[in-house]
Amino acid sequence: MTSLVLGVLLLLAVSSQSINFFSLSQDIEIGSEASKDAEQSLSLIANTSLPHRYISTIGGRITQNRSLPALKYQFHIVNSKDINSAGFPGGSIYINRGLLEIAS
């Protein structure tokens, strides 16, 4: 059984295509719900701040060259010193302040 699972994972890793069991609309819905939950539990930096505008500008440039259908990407900065980030299906991306601090 282990060999079968490893074989499937190897085929998926070598393949240039990925497998998604959800439709794009389901991904967006799942991501929207997860994003709402995250925003209730995370301390976010205001989206009018200079770092937020900077991250949104860079993120916008990166997402212009995407291979997926048009998604509404949203970038958020979490007020945490942890070096971490998270992304949800549908385009919500959360970057911790600690990650930005070491990147600078």
C-alpha positions, 0 to 999 in steps of 0.5 A: 500500500505504501508503494502505491501511495508513493508511486501516485505522489511521484506521478503527481510531482512529475506531472505539470498538472495538479489535481483539484477536487473542487470547482473554481467557484467551490474554491472561492467559496471555501476560501471566502469562509476561511478568510472570514474566520481568519480575520476574526481571529487575527490582528490585521494592520489597516489596509491604508498603511504604507506597508499594506499598499506596498505589499498590494502593489507587489502582489498585483504585479505577481498575480498579473502573470497567473495561469489560473482564471481571474481571481480577486487577490487580496493581500493582508498584513497580520500584526505578528512577529512570527515569520509566516504567511498563509493563503486561502483558495480564491485569493486571500493572502495573509503575510505576517509582519515578522516575515516582512521585517526580515525581508527588508 
